[in-house]
Amino acid sequence: MILHPEAGDDLGFYLWEPIVSALYPGRTVPALKRNPATGDCVYLVETGCSIHARRPSVCRRFHCARTALALERLPRRVRKILLRRGDVFDDALLARGRDRLQRAREMGLEQVLDTDQQVAAFERIAEMPPPKPVPPRRR
């Protein structure tokens, strides 16, 4: 998850690392560190987010069910490109998103998950070349 100091994310609070993201071509941006064994956010524990009360701005705005629904609305070709890239989302997020989307459907709430902007963003990302890895920072 990319951190946004301009939106109030305090880089001094989070464990983060610089990454290259298709969302910000040509820029290196701060992102929450990932568990090297699982690839999950280091703050993700069995019961959910361990820093939920101080989660970053992107996490406050993000809804995994919306991502799952947006992926369903994309052509299969675009979904395959995004999944192969490996830098847009991960298996754990998709599994949780599918589960939450199913719950939203059971509750009759699918229509409130606006996906137009996310579908458009995914389509743009699919057209971009994959990012080059960022060399490790020297301390």
C-alpha positions in Angstrom: 0.0 0.0 0.0 1.4 3.3 -1.1 1.8 6.0 1.6 0.7 9.6 1.0 2.4 12.1 3.3 0.4 14.9 1.6 -2.8 13.1 2.9 -1.6 12.9 6.5 0.4 9.6 6.4 3.3 10.0 8.9 6.3 8.1 7.5 7.8 8.1 10.9 5.0 5.9 12.2 5.0 3.2 9.5 7.5 0.5 8.4 7.9 1.4 4.8 10.2 1.0 1.8 10.6 2.8 -1.6 8.9 1.1 -4.5 8.2 1.7 -8.2 4.5 1.5 -9.0 2.6 1.5 -12.2 0.3 4.1 -10.5 3.2 6.6 -10.5 5.3 6.1 -13.6 8.9 7.2 -13.3 8.6 7.9 -9.6 9.7 6.0 -6.5 7.1 6.2 -3.8 6.9 5.1 -0.1 4.9 1.9 0.5 4.2 -0.2 3.6 6.7 -3.0 4.0 5.6 -6.5 3.1 6.2 -9.7 5.0 9.0 -11.4 2.9 7.5 -14.9 3.7 3.9 -14.1 2.5 4.1 -10.8 0.6 1.3 -9.5 2.9 1.5 -6.1 4.5 3.6 -6.3 7.7 0.6 -5.0 9.7 -1.8 -7.7 8.5 -2.4 -10.3 11.2 -4.9 -13.2 11.4 -7.7 -10.9 12.8 -7.1 -8.1 10.3 -5.1 -4.9 10.4 -3.0 -4.5 13.5 -2.9 -0.7 13.0 -6.5 -0.1 11.9 -7.0 2.9 14.1 -3.9 4.6 12.5 -4.1 3.0 9.0 -2.7 4.9 6.1 -5.0 7.2 3.9 -5.1 4.7 1.1 -6.4 2.0 3.4 -9.0 4.3 4.8 -10.4 4.9 1.3 -9.8 1.4 -0.1 -12.5 -1.3 -0.2 -11.4 -4.8 -1.3 -14.9 -5.7 -2.5 -14.8 -2.8 -4.9 -11.5 -4.2 -6.3 -13.0 -7.7 -6.8 -16.1 -6.2 -8.5 -13.9 -4.0 -10.8 -11.9 -7.0 -11.8 -15.1 -8.9 -12.7 -16.1 -6.0 -15.0 -12.8 -6.1 -16.9 -12.3 -8.1 -20.0 -10.5 -11.4 -19.3 -7.4 -10.2 -21.3 -7.0 -7.2 -19.0 -7.4 -9.3 -15.9 -4.7 -11.7 -17.0 -2.3 -8.8 -17.7 -2.9 -7.3 -14.3 -2.5 -10.6 -12.5 0.8 -11.4 -14.3 2.2 -8.0 -13.4 2.3 -8.8 -9.7 2.5 -5.2 -8.6 -1.2 -4.2 -8.7 -2.7 -6.5 -6.1 -2.0 -9.9 -4.4 -3.8 -13.2 -3.8 -4.7 -12.4 -0.2 -6.3 -9.1 -1.1 -8.3 -10.8 -4.0 -9.5 -13.6 -1.7 -10.7 -11.1 0.9 -12.3 -8.9 -1.7 -14.2 -11.8 -3.3 -15.4 -12.8 0.2 -16.5 -9.2 1.0 -18.2 -8.8 -2.4 -20.2 -12.0 -1.8 -21.3 -10.6 1.5 -22.3 -7.3 -0.1 -24.3 -9.2 -2.7 -26.0 -11.3 0.0 -27.0 -8.0 1.7 -28.1 -6.4 -1.6 -25.4 -3.8 -1.5 -23.5 -4.5 -4.7 -24.9 -1.4 -6.4 -23.2 1.0 -3.9 -19.8 -0.3 -4.9 -18.9 2.3 -7.6 -16.2 0.8 -9.8 -16.0 3.1 -12.8 -12.8 4.9 -11.7 -11.1 1.7 -10.6 -11.9 -0.1 -13.9 -10.5 2.8 -15.8 -7.3 2.8 -13.7 -6.9 -0.9 -14.1 -7.3 -0.5 -17.9 -4.6 2.2 -18.0 -2.2 0.1 -15.8 -2.6 -2.9 -18.1 -1.3 -0.7 -21.0 1.8 0.3 -19.1 5.1 -1.6 -19.1 5.8 -3.4 -15.8 8.0 -1.4 -13.4 11.7 -2.1 -12.9 12.7 -3.2 -9.5 14.1 -0.6 -7.1 17.6 -1.2 -5.8 17.7 -1.6 -2.0 18.4 1.6 0.0 21.7 2.1 1.7 21.6 3.1 5.3 
